[in-house]
Amino acid sequence: MAKKIIRVAPSLLAADFRFLDKEMKRVIKSRADWIHIDVMDGHFVPNISFAFPILEAIKDYMIFKDVHLMIDDPFKYIEKVIENNPDLITFHYEAVKSKSKIKKLINLIHDNGIPCGISIKPETSIDEVLPFIKDLDVVLVMSVNPGFGGQKFMDSAINKIKELRTIIDSNDYECLIEVDGGINKDTAKKVIDAGADVLVAGSYLFKSENMKEAIKELKK
């Protein structure tokens, strides 16, 4: 059996924005698989982060750009996000709610040639995303409450990952499981063992002296 491919996505939220170019080059030099970009509006979550000037500033860096929308109305801003060359757009189930609108948003993103993901908060059951999973490229399981970096990993995410892994594998869906929140050397092993494909890590990677080695540690 081929070895499972694990992708690591440093979360730009943990970077030093005084030196954005330097931080982006550091991520690329580390051979990170993706860069994770949280877009927060101060409404869906209590924090505010990257506006469109940041997305525009990094759009030409040669790395897979994983854009995670933590905003109330994804439809309002989706065209602007698309303009900035994302490689993946993930929106929150809780921000759309209407199943018909969720399907419409998935189709809109796919129609622009961009992979699409849905994210769920810790209190949201995976049952909510199952009607869409065959059409998704990623399900993002939040292992902390979204909005701020540096939070402690919530073990309730483990069972969600295991359930998703079983459903995806048993149906041959081409959907990755991404995990975001509290990822470090110890929790990375837990989520990989549970079936995760993509690990988002912020503080653990950006505070490391050697990001490349820290990424290797997460993949073990």
DRENZALUM-94031 format. One line per field, with one value per residue: x, y, z of N, C-alpha, C in turn; residue number from 1; residue in three letters. Coordinates in nm, 4 decimals. Each point is the difference from the previous one (the first is absolute). Example, Ala and Ser with C-alpha at 12.3 -4.5 7.8 and 13.67 -1.06 7.14 Angstrom:
2
n_u: c(1.3190/-0.0350);
n_v: c(-0.5690/0.1050);
n_w: c(0.7800/-0.0720);
ca_u: c(-0.0890/0.0820);
ca_v: c(0.1190/0.1190);
ca_w: c(0.0000/0.0060);
c_u: c(0.0900/-0.0770);
c_v: c(0.1200/0.1090);
c_w: c(0.0000/0.0730);
num: c(1/2);
residu: c(ALA/SER);
This chain:
220
n_u: c(0.0846/-0.0345/0.1073/-0.0790/-0.0500/0.0851/-0.0912/0.0944/-0.0881/0.1144/-0.0506/-0.0293/-0.1073/0.0916/0.0002/0.1189/-0.1084/0.0917/0.0132/-0.1074/0.0764/0.0658/-0.1171/-0.0481/0.1132/-0.0162/-0.1288/0.0259/0.0961/-0.0976/-0.0390/-0.0661/-0.1009/-0.0595/-0.0651/-0.0347/-0.1045/-0.0093/-0.1214/0.0120/-0.1307/0.0321/-0.0735/0.0369/0.1179/0.0409/0.0814/0.0905/0.0066/0.0739/0.0165/-0.0654/0.0494/-0.0254/-0.1220/-0.0148/0.0504/-0.0707/-0.0842/0.1143/-0.0038/0.1048/-0.1196/-0.0494/-0.0927/-0.0093/-0.1065/-0.0015/-0.1238/0.0317/-0.0942/-0.0838/0.0417/0.0373/-0.1304/-0.0014/0.0945/-0.0752/-0.0605/0.0075/-0.0396/-0.0898/-0.0124/0.0213/-0.0432/-0.1058/0.0623/-0.0567/-0.1315/0.0093/-0.1272/-0.0602/-0.0311/0.0445/0.0795/-0.0376/0.0070/-0.0505/-0.0551/-0.1030/0.0226/0.0151/-0.0969/-0.0690/0.0471/-0.0200/-0.1152/-0.0237/0.0497/-0.0645/-0.1023/0.0690/-0.0133/-0.0664/0.0841/-0.0940/0.0012/-0.0490/-0.0061/0.0252/-0.0735/0.0657/-0.0976/0.0471/-0.1054/0.0739/-0.1112/0.0352/0.1212/-0.0557/-0.1054/0.1134/0.0318/-0.0899/-0.0419/0.0505/0.0945/-0.0568/0.0101/-0.0191/0.0605/-0.0743/0.1238/-0.0371/-0.0458/-0.0525/0.1088/0.0683/0.1268/0.0783/-0.1176/-0.0510/0.0604/-0.1149/0.0087/-0.1079/0.1042/0.0585/-0.1109/-0.0071/0.1300/-0.0103/-0.1110/0.0583/0.1098/-0.0819/-0.0707/0.1075/0.0661/-0.1067/-0.0027/0.1309/-0.0351/0.0163/0.0016/0.0769/0.0595/-0.0374/0.1006/-0.0700/0.1112/0.0968/0.0437/0.0555/0.1196/-0.0553/-0.0669/0.1094/0.0684/-0.0717/0.0105/0.1296/0.0151/-0.0727/0.0914/0.0582/-0.0231/-0.0606/0.1156/-0.0840/0.1140/-0.0257/-0.0297/-0.0336/-0.0423/-0.0754/-0.0213/0.0043/0.1160/-0.0476/-0.0710/0.1023/0.0814/-0.0636/-0.0010/0.1271/0.0128/-0.0742/0.0775/0.0761);
n_v: c(-0.1195/0.0980/0.0683/0.0275/0.0865/0.0601/0.0942/0.0928/0.0749/0.0687/0.0414/0.0781/-0.0362/-0.0976/0.0494/0.0548/0.0755/0.0301/-0.1317/0.0382/0.0731/0.0404/0.0154/0.0566/0.0655/0.0264/0.0209/0.0699/0.0622/0.0009/0.0222/0.0968/-0.0830/0.0639/0.1146/0.0045/0.0545/0.0447/0.0061/0.0973/0.0074/-0.0609/-0.0739/-0.0774/0.0588/0.0064/-0.0662/0.0882/-0.0570/-0.0733/0.1246/0.0486/0.1118/-0.0775/-0.0364/0.1266/0.0347/-0.1084/0.0520/0.0653/-0.0244/-0.0743/-0.0015/-0.1178/0.0863/-0.0333/0.0533/0.0338/0.0029/0.0842/0.0068/0.0986/0.0707/-0.1271/-0.0006/0.0814/-0.0875/-0.1003/0.0911/0.0809/-0.1029/-0.0341/0.1320/-0.0489/-0.0808/-0.0251/-0.0959/0.0526/-0.0063/0.0250/-0.0276/0.0702/-0.1236/0.0421/0.0431/-0.1172/-0.1159/0.0794/-0.1194/0.0686/0.0896/-0.0993/-0.0691/0.1115/0.0168/-0.1284/0.0080/0.1136/-0.0545/-0.1131/0.0782/0.0504/-0.1330/0.0255/-0.0821/-0.0721/0.0659/-0.0792/0.0999/-0.0732/0.0748/0.0084/0.0907/0.0086/-0.0772/-0.1068/-0.0374/0.1216/-0.0527/-0.1064/0.0833/0.0628/-0.1004/-0.0582/0.1237/-0.0356/0.0907/0.0715/-0.0699/0.1215/-0.0798/0.0904/-0.0011/0.1226/0.0894/0.0199/0.0670/-0.0826/0.0327/-0.1068/-0.0463/-0.0598/-0.1051/-0.0167/-0.0943/0.0767/0.0653/-0.0778/-0.0087/0.1322/0.0077/-0.0829/0.0655/0.1159/-0.0487/-0.0545/0.1115/0.0763/-0.0831/-0.0161/0.1299/-0.0147/0.0848/0.0950/-0.0146/0.1051/-0.0470/0.1231/0.0256/0.0866/0.0221/0.0643/0.0082/-0.1036/-0.0295/0.0225/0.1130/0.0315/-0.0712/0.0620/0.1155/-0.0225/-0.0496/0.1106/0.0481/0.1014/0.0861/0.1055/0.0472/0.0812/0.0658/0.0759/0.0183/-0.1275/0.0377/0.1066/-0.0644/-0.0927/-0.0456/-0.1197/0.0773/-0.0177/0.0032/0.1112/0.0297/-0.0377/0.0671/0.0932/-0.0298/-0.0090);
n_w: c(0.0000/-0.0871/0.0350/0.1009/-0.0865/0.0796/-0.0049/0.0066/0.0645/-0.0002/0.1147/-0.1024/0.0687/0.0074/-0.1239/-0.0198/0.0054/0.0881/-0.0153/-0.0675/-0.0775/0.1062/0.0599/-0.1097/-0.0147/0.1291/-0.0212/-0.1092/0.0653/0.0895/-0.1262/0.0617/0.0189/0.0999/-0.0273/0.1281/-0.0623/0.1248/-0.0512/0.0909/0.0279/0.1150/-0.0825/-0.1010/0.0117/0.1286/-0.0784/-0.0387/-0.1205/-0.0791/-0.0387/-0.1011/0.0571/0.1057/-0.0375/-0.0353/0.1195/0.0311/-0.0877/-0.0149/0.1310/-0.0306/0.0543/0.0356/-0.0426/0.1274/-0.0611/0.1264/-0.0473/0.0976/-0.0933/0.0351/-0.1028/-0.0182/-0.0320/0.1024/0.0413/-0.0419/-0.0755/0.1050/0.0723/-0.0890/-0.0025/0.1226/-0.0942/0.0775/0.0659/0.1078/-0.0057/0.1298/0.0055/0.0957/0.0339/0.1171/-0.0979/-0.0517/0.0654/-0.0915/-0.0089/-0.0470/0.0951/0.0872/-0.0584/0.0033/0.1240/0.0292/-0.0668/0.0646/0.1091/-0.0158/-0.0284/0.1007/-0.0017/0.1123/0.0622/0.0588/0.1154/0.0949/0.0865/0.1089/0.0801/0.1168/0.0106/-0.1238/-0.0177/-0.0269/0.0639/0.0417/-0.0120/0.0544/-0.0036/0.0339/0.0781/-0.0771/0.0266/0.1173/0.0027/0.0979/0.1128/0.0491/0.0854/0.0625/0.0472/-0.0289/0.0862/-0.1204/-0.0372/0.0783/-0.0203/0.0120/-0.0444/0.1073/-0.0511/-0.0686/0.0925/0.0109/-0.0532/0.0881/0.0716/-0.0174/0.0216/0.1034/0.0373/-0.0232/0.0607/0.0888/0.0077/0.0009/0.0797/0.0745/-0.0325/0.0220/0.0965/-0.0874/0.1293/0.0194/0.1084/0.0265/0.0825/0.0718/0.0735/0.0658/-0.1261/0.0612/0.0422/0.1182/-0.0226/-0.0700/0.0874/0.0911/-0.0667/-0.0181/0.1227/0.0245/-0.0862/0.0644/-0.0989/0.0559/0.0448/0.0606/-0.0043/0.1045/0.1281/-0.0079/-0.1191/0.0156/0.1138/-0.0948/0.0433/-0.0270/-0.0826/-0.0808/0.1048/0.0380/-0.1290/-0.0102/0.1145/-0.0588/-0.1019/0.1064);
ca_u: c(-0.0846/0.0778/-0.0021/-0.0954/0.0586/-0.0432/0.0332/0.0055/-0.0325/0.0214/-0.1067/0.0584/-0.0461/0.1052/0.1198/0.0297/-0.0436/0.0936/0.0960/-0.0814/0.0782/0.0974/-0.0718/-0.0440/0.1188/0.0365/-0.0930/0.0348/0.1295/-0.0222/-0.0663/-0.1379/-0.0834/-0.0993/-0.0055/-0.1394/-0.0287/-0.1294/-0.0650/-0.0975/-0.0703/-0.0370/-0.1413/-0.0127/0.0894/0.0231/0.1260/0.0082/0.1319/0.0403/-0.0881/0.0412/0.1379/0.0924/-0.0171/0.0619/0.1449/0.0651/-0.0585/0.0978/0.0978/-0.0176/-0.0394/-0.1437/-0.0633/-0.1177/-0.0714/-0.1034/-0.0891/-0.0750/-0.0774/-0.1442/-0.0666/0.1001/-0.0430/0.0260/0.1411/0.0632/0.0620/0.1245/0.0944/0.0362/0.0907/0.1350/0.0667/0.0123/0.0025/-0.1093/-0.0836/-0.0823/-0.0927/-0.0601/-0.1384/-0.0824/-0.0168/-0.0930/-0.1161/-0.0952/0.0624/-0.0006/0.1040/0.1283/0.0221/0.0230/0.1337/0.0940/-0.0006/0.0616/0.1457/0.0451/-0.0158/0.1167/0.1169/0.0677/-0.0496/-0.0856/-0.0135/-0.0899/0.0537/-0.0978/0.0454/0.0007/-0.1329/-0.0799/0.0143/0.0379/-0.1218/-0.0427/0.0716/-0.0107/-0.0735/0.0812/0.1379/0.0418/0.0349/0.1025/0.1410/0.0532/-0.0779/0.0914/-0.0477/0.0612/0.0304/-0.0123/-0.1027/0.0674/0.0084/0.1284/0.1046/0.0602/-0.0915/0.0281/-0.0678/-0.1172/0.0022/-0.1252/0.0242/0.0526/-0.1085/-0.0500/0.0951/-0.0156/-0.1261/0.0161/0.0903/-0.0762/-0.0992/0.0706/0.0638/-0.0986/-0.0720/0.0991/-0.0077/0.1294/-0.0138/0.1016/-0.0374/0.0936/-0.0224/0.0537/-0.0135/0.0748/0.0843/0.1423/0.0560/-0.0814/-0.1350/0.0114/-0.0035/-0.1380/-0.0908/0.0446/-0.0467/-0.1456/-0.0318/0.0133/0.0901/0.0613/0.0135/0.0251/0.0711/0.0406/0.1030/0.1021/0.0947/0.0598/0.0885/0.1112/0.1254/0.0201/-0.1339/0.0096/0.0092/-0.1257/-0.0968/0.0346/-0.0457/-0.1459/-0.0367/0.0464);
ca_v: c(0.1195/0.1237/0.0814/0.1090/0.1322/0.1004/0.1364/0.0944/0.1363/0.1046/0.0995/0.1334/0.0793/0.0005/0.0642/0.1379/0.0749/0.1075/-0.0551/-0.0973/-0.0632/-0.0884/-0.1138/-0.0845/-0.0681/-0.1007/-0.1123/-0.0688/-0.0657/-0.1143/-0.1024/-0.0242/-0.0415/0.1051/0.1091/0.0135/0.1429/0.0224/0.1289/0.0181/0.1275/0.0624/-0.0293/-0.1456/-0.0238/0.1299/0.0599/0.0485/-0.0289/0.0398/0.0577/-0.0317/0.0383/-0.1078/-0.1045/0.0479/0.0087/-0.1316/-0.0857/-0.0455/-0.0924/-0.1341/-0.0981/-0.0270/0.0958/-0.0595/0.1143/-0.0440/0.1130/0.0031/0.1219/-0.0192/-0.0109/-0.0327/0.0420/0.1435/0.0262/-0.1130/0.0405/0.0689/-0.1049/-0.0733/0.0857/-0.0032/-0.1265/-0.1060/-0.1379/-0.0662/0.0891/-0.0708/0.0859/-0.0670/-0.0468/0.0806/0.1343/-0.0030/-0.0670/-0.0512/-0.1051/0.0397/0.1013/-0.0695/-0.0645/0.1071/0.0540/-0.1038/0.0036/0.1253/-0.0133/-0.0994/0.0545/0.0849/-0.0865/0.0000/-0.0985/0.0579/-0.0717/0.0506/-0.0120/-0.0082/0.0353/-0.1161/-0.0439/-0.0442/-0.1419/-0.0287/-0.0328/0.1172/0.0110/-0.1237/0.0137/0.0686/-0.0490/-0.0553/0.1123/0.0813/-0.0363/0.0012/0.0330/0.0568/-0.0195/0.0920/-0.0646/0.1080/0.0942/0.0865/0.1432/0.0414/-0.1012/-0.0361/-0.0703/-0.1399/-0.1008/-0.0631/-0.1425/-0.0394/-0.0042/-0.1319/-0.0867/0.0550/-0.0392/-0.1436/-0.0233/0.0489/-0.0900/-0.1206/0.0342/0.0336/-0.1203/-0.1026/0.0451/0.0418/0.1435/0.0676/0.1127/0.0003/0.0442/0.1004/0.0283/0.1319/0.0452/-0.0684/-0.1074/-0.0036/-0.1338/-0.1026/-0.0077/-0.0409/-0.1473/-0.0414/0.0238/-0.0844/-0.1354/-0.0024/0.0006/0.1317/0.0138/0.1334/0.0569/0.1436/0.0324/0.1397/0.0349/-0.1052/0.0121/0.1333/0.0252/-0.0954/0.0531/-0.0618/-0.0401/-0.1205/-0.1151/-0.0079/-0.0636/-0.1422/-0.0583/-0.0147/-0.1064/-0.1333);
ca_w: c(0.0000/-0.0078/0.1210/-0.0040/-0.0190/0.0965/-0.0380/0.1116/-0.0428/0.1000/0.0034/-0.0104/0.1141/0.1022/-0.0536/0.0388/-0.1175/-0.0307/-0.0970/-0.0719/-0.1062/0.0653/0.0567/-0.1110/-0.0534/0.1009/-0.0179/-0.1249/0.0221/0.0899/-0.0814/0.0429/-0.1128/-0.0225/0.0976/0.0429/0.0122/0.0642/-0.0254/0.1084/-0.0182/0.1265/0.0265/0.0118/0.1133/0.0628/-0.0427/-0.1373/-0.0571/-0.1340/-0.1002/-0.1362/-0.0326/0.0364/-0.1010/-0.1233/0.0197/-0.0009/-0.1040/-0.0990/0.0588/-0.0563/0.1008/-0.0002/0.0908/0.0633/0.0570/0.0942/0.0238/0.1258/-0.0186/0.0067/-0.1289/-0.1016/-0.1334/-0.0171/-0.0284/-0.0675/-0.1266/0.0335/0.0396/-0.1216/-0.0776/0.0558/-0.0358/0.1013/-0.0493/0.0719/0.0813/0.0982/0.0739/0.1149/-0.0051/0.0898/-0.0556/-0.1130/0.0603/-0.0985/-0.0804/-0.1411/-0.0179/0.0104/-0.1299/-0.0973/0.0222/-0.0460/-0.1463/-0.0434/0.0173/-0.0980/-0.1345/-0.0233/-0.0075/0.1301/0.0967/0.1046/0.1260/0.1040/0.1354/0.1089/0.1350/0.0904/0.0454/-0.1151/-0.0330/-0.1386/-0.0736/-0.0762/-0.1286/-0.0767/-0.1266/-0.1006/0.0041/-0.1303/-0.0874/0.0651/-0.0105/0.1364/0.1190/0.1003/0.1370/0.0957/0.1283/0.0980/-0.0420/-0.0954/0.0256/0.0568/0.0012/0.1280/0.0896/0.0282/-0.0819/0.0600/-0.0364/-0.0656/-0.1446/-0.0399/-0.0457/-0.1268/-0.1053/-0.0221/-0.0697/-0.1364/-0.0711/-0.0339/-0.1031/-0.1242/-0.0544/-0.0365/-0.1193/-0.0994/-0.0271/-0.0142/0.0921/0.1042/0.1343/0.0506/0.1422/0.0322/0.1384/0.1048/-0.0536/0.0349/-0.0226/0.0663/-0.0557/-0.1404/-0.0036/0.0283/-0.1123/-0.1113/0.0310/-0.0159/-0.1429/-0.0629/-0.1146/-0.0016/0.1331/0.0075/0.1241/0.0019/0.0979/0.0091/-0.1113/-0.0135/0.1145/-0.0023/-0.0525/-0.1306/-0.0431/-0.0823/0.0906/0.0746/-0.0906/-0.0024/0.1270/-0.0039/-0.0940/0.0467);
c_u: c(0.0885/-0.0149/-0.0946/0.0729/-0.0607/0.0484/-0.0007/-0.0174/0.0263/-0.1108/0.0597/-0.0411/0.1081/0.1284/0.0187/-0.0289/0.0820/0.0952/-0.0687/0.0797/0.0998/-0.0677/-0.0484/0.1183/0.0475/-0.0883/0.0372/0.1319/-0.0149/-0.0589/-0.1349/-0.0833/-0.0973/0.0330/-0.1485/-0.0276/-0.1405/-0.0509/-0.1134/-0.0605/-0.0369/-0.1460/-0.0220/0.0888/0.0366/0.1280/-0.0137/0.1389/0.0014/-0.1123/0.0596/0.1395/0.1032/-0.0093/0.0678/0.1518/0.0692/-0.0414/0.1019/0.1100/-0.0318/-0.0194/-0.1514/-0.0667/-0.1387/-0.0742/-0.1216/-0.0850/-0.0773/-0.0821/-0.1483/-0.0647/0.1015/-0.0383/0.0390/0.1421/0.0659/0.0688/0.1340/0.1069/0.0517/0.1011/0.1461/0.0665/0.0143/0.0047/-0.1074/-0.0755/-0.0871/-0.0883/-0.0633/-0.1447/-0.0905/-0.0280/-0.1030/-0.1333/-0.0990/0.0688/0.0048/0.1085/0.1393/0.0351/0.0325/0.1419/0.1076/0.0112/0.0690/0.1526/0.0562/-0.0083/0.1143/0.1304/0.0787/-0.0580/-0.0737/-0.0043/-0.1068/0.0659/-0.1139/0.0658/-0.0044/-0.1385/-0.0876/0.0295/0.0432/-0.1225/-0.0439/0.0679/-0.0160/-0.0816/0.0828/0.1347/0.0487/0.0426/0.1144/0.1408/0.0635/-0.1139/0.1004/-0.0641/0.0737/0.0188/0.0211/-0.1196/0.0646/0.0036/0.1345/0.0991/0.0423/-0.0910/0.0381/-0.0878/-0.1148/-0.0098/-0.1278/0.0166/0.0403/-0.1101/-0.0597/0.0892/-0.0158/-0.1268/0.0088/0.0871/-0.0737/-0.0970/0.0676/0.0578/-0.1012/-0.0779/0.0934/-0.0144/0.1406/-0.0030/0.1046/-0.0597/0.1098/-0.0353/0.0719/-0.0250/0.0790/0.0897/0.1462/0.0484/-0.0890/-0.1384/0.0026/-0.0091/-0.1428/-0.0891/0.0411/-0.0479/-0.1511/-0.0413/0.0121/0.1023/0.0803/0.0001/0.0302/0.0662/0.0511/0.1168/0.1130/0.1053/0.0684/0.0898/0.1186/0.1257/0.0261/-0.1340/0.0030/0.0054/-0.1287/-0.1092/0.0256/-0.0479/-0.1513/-0.0423/0.0392/-0.1153);
c_v: c(0.1249/0.0795/0.1175/0.1336/0.0969/0.1369/0.0882/0.1415/0.0980/0.1053/0.1400/0.0913/0.0144/0.0702/0.1408/0.0883/0.1257/-0.0433/-0.1080/-0.0727/-0.1001/-0.1260/-0.0944/-0.0778/-0.1087/-0.1244/-0.0803/-0.0767/-0.1253/-0.1200/-0.0426/-0.0332/0.1101/0.1181/0.0224/0.1465/0.0179/0.1398/0.0144/0.1395/0.0711/-0.0213/-0.1499/-0.0512/0.1369/0.0710/0.0519/-0.0335/0.0421/0.0543/-0.0274/0.0493/-0.1073/-0.1130/0.0408/0.0006/-0.1344/-0.0867/-0.0561/-0.0894/-0.1418/-0.1030/-0.0141/0.0872/-0.0494/0.1111/-0.0477/0.1211/-0.0182/0.1283/-0.0326/-0.0285/-0.0279/0.0469/0.1453/0.0265/-0.1047/0.0397/0.0682/-0.0996/-0.0728/0.0785/-0.0128/-0.1370/-0.1019/-0.1364/-0.0849/0.1076/-0.0862/0.1009/-0.0801/-0.0386/0.0941/0.1396/0.0040/-0.0623/-0.0582/-0.1013/0.0362/0.1038/-0.0604/-0.0654/0.1036/0.0551/-0.0990/0.0059/0.1248/-0.0079/-0.0981/0.0529/0.0943/-0.0794/-0.0117/-0.1105/0.0684/-0.0895/0.0617/-0.0254/-0.0081/0.0339/-0.1234/-0.0498/-0.0532/-0.1457/-0.0168/-0.0349/0.1160/0.0097/-0.1238/0.0127/0.0596/-0.0666/-0.0552/0.1099/0.0850/-0.0530/-0.0124/0.0153/0.0444/-0.0110/0.0972/-0.0719/0.1037/0.0842/0.1040/0.1458/0.0477/-0.1161/-0.0348/-0.0732/-0.1470/-0.0912/-0.0646/-0.1440/-0.0475/-0.0086/-0.1396/-0.0909/0.0489/-0.0436/-0.1480/-0.0312/0.0439/-0.0935/-0.1254/0.0256/0.0263/-0.1254/-0.1023/0.0376/0.0441/0.1468/0.0580/0.1292/-0.0124/0.0450/0.0923/0.0304/0.1286/0.0319/-0.0837/-0.1121/0.0206/-0.1442/-0.1099/-0.0148/-0.0395/-0.1513/-0.0507/0.0150/-0.0804/-0.1435/-0.0129/0.0054/0.1330/-0.0024/0.1297/0.0569/0.1491/0.0289/0.1429/0.0260/-0.1016/0.0166/0.1356/0.0361/-0.0956/0.0671/-0.0526/-0.0556/-0.1288/-0.1250/-0.0176/-0.0654/-0.1496/-0.0711/-0.0238/-0.1186/-0.1394/-0.0845);
c_w: c(0.0000/0.1291/-0.0185/-0.0140/0.1013/-0.0468/0.1245/-0.0544/0.1141/-0.0092/0.0051/0.1145/0.1067/-0.0463/0.0569/-0.1213/-0.0272/-0.1111/-0.0839/-0.1084/0.0581/0.0538/-0.1116/-0.0588/0.0965/-0.0141/-0.1246/0.0151/0.0856/-0.0736/0.0573/-0.1236/-0.0416/0.0909/0.0298/0.0335/0.0558/-0.0321/0.1009/-0.0078/0.1299/0.0370/0.0178/0.1130/0.0570/-0.0430/-0.1432/-0.0517/-0.1455/-0.0880/-0.1373/-0.0372/0.0356/-0.1021/-0.1303/0.0111/-0.0123/-0.1179/-0.0988/0.0578/-0.0457/0.1114/-0.0059/0.1064/0.0420/0.0740/0.0793/0.0378/0.1305/0.0003/-0.0089/-0.1342/-0.1101/-0.1400/-0.0286/-0.0485/-0.0891/-0.1305/0.0243/0.0424/-0.1236/-0.0831/0.0436/-0.0077/0.1139/-0.0658/0.0667/0.0762/0.0900/0.0725/0.1131/-0.0255/0.0787/-0.0553/-0.1121/0.0418/-0.1009/-0.0909/-0.1478/-0.0271/0.0119/-0.1329/-0.1072/0.0136/-0.0433/-0.1528/-0.0535/0.0077/-0.1032/-0.1440/-0.0367/0.0019/0.1291/0.0880/0.1148/0.1237/0.0876/0.1347/0.1004/0.1333/0.0913/0.0399/-0.1130/-0.0332/-0.1450/-0.0841/-0.0893/-0.1359/-0.0877/-0.1291/-0.1135/-0.0256/-0.1338/-0.0973/0.0553/-0.0263/0.1383/0.0993/0.1052/0.1379/0.0908/0.1332/0.1102/-0.0441/-0.0907/0.0431/0.0492/-0.0034/0.1411/0.0966/0.0154/-0.0857/0.0765/-0.0499/-0.0676/-0.1516/-0.0472/-0.0538/-0.1312/-0.1159/-0.0325/-0.0791/-0.1453/-0.0829/-0.0468/-0.1143/-0.1336/-0.0651/-0.0495/-0.1257/-0.1129/-0.0389/-0.0109/0.0810/0.1096/0.1331/0.0510/0.1452/0.0367/0.1471/0.0979/-0.0486/0.0395/-0.0192/0.0586/-0.0636/-0.1475/-0.0126/0.0219/-0.1232/-0.1233/0.0211/-0.0196/-0.1468/-0.0706/-0.1133/0.0039/0.1406/-0.0113/0.1339/-0.0074/0.0906/0.0029/-0.1084/-0.0041/0.1176/0.0046/-0.0563/-0.1410/-0.0471/-0.0810/0.0867/0.0788/-0.0840/-0.0084/0.1255/-0.0017/-0.0858/0.0484/0.0507);
num: c(1/2/3/4/5/6/7/8/9/10/11/12/13/14/15/16/17/18/19/20/21/22/23/24/25/26/27/28/29/30/31/32/33/34/35/36/37/38/39/40/41/42/43/44/45/46/47/48/49/50/51/52/53/54/55/56/57/58/59/60/61/62/63/64/65/66/67/68/69/70/71/72/73/74/75/76/77/78/79/80/81/82/83/84/85/86/87/88/89/90/91/92/93/94/95/96/97/98/99/100/101/102/103/104/105/106/107/108/109/110/111/112/113/114/115/116/117/118/119/120/121/122/123/124/125/126/127/128/129/130/131/132/133/134/135/136/137/138/139/140/141/142/143/144/145/146/147/148/149/150/151/152/153/154/155/156/157/158/159/160/161/162/163/164/165/166/167/168/169/170/171/172/173/174/175/176/177/178/179/180/181/182/183/184/185/186/187/188/189/190/191/192/193/194/195/196/197/198/199/200/201/202/203/204/205/206/207/208/209/210/211/212/213/214/215/216/217/218/219/220);
residu: c(MET/ALA/LYS/LYS/ILE/ILE/ARG/VAL/ALA/PRO/SER/LEU/LEU/ALA/ALA/ASP/PHE/ARG/PHE/LEU/ASP/LYS/GLU/MET/LYS/ARG/VAL/ILE/LYS/SER/ARG/ALA/ASP/TRP/ILE/HIS/ILE/ASP/VAL/MET/ASP/GLY/HIS/PHE/VAL/PRO/ASN/ILE/SER/PHE/ALA/PHE/PRO/ILE/LEU/GLU/ALA/ILE/LYS/ASP/TYR/MET/ILE/PHE/LYS/ASP/VAL/HIS/LEU/MET/ILE/ASP/ASP/PRO/PHE/LYS/TYR/ILE/GLU/LYS/VAL/ILE/GLU/ASN/ASN/PRO/ASP/LEU/ILE/THR/PHE/HIS/TYR/GLU/ALA/VAL/LYS/SER/LYS/SER/LYS/ILE/LYS/LYS/LEU/ILE/ASN/LEU/ILE/HIS/ASP/ASN/GLY/ILE/PRO/CYS/GLY/ILE/SER/ILE/LYS/PRO/GLU/THR/SER/ILE/ASP/GLU/VAL/LEU/PRO/PHE/ILE/LYS/ASP/LEU/ASP/VAL/VAL/LEU/VAL/MET/SER/VAL/ASN/PRO/GLY/PHE/GLY/GLY/GLN/LYS/PHE/MET/ASP/SER/ALA/ILE/ASN/LYS/ILE/LYS/GLU/LEU/ARG/THR/ILE/ILE/ASP/SER/ASN/ASP/TYR/GLU/CYS/LEU/ILE/GLU/VAL/ASP/GLY/GLY/ILE/ASN/LYS/ASP/THR/ALA/LYS/LYS/VAL/ILE/ASP/ALA/GLY/ALA/ASP/VAL/LEU/VAL/ALA/GLY/SER/TYR/LEU/PHE/LYS/SER/GLU/ASN/MET/LYS/GLU/ALA/ILE/LYS/GLU/LEU/LYS/LYS);
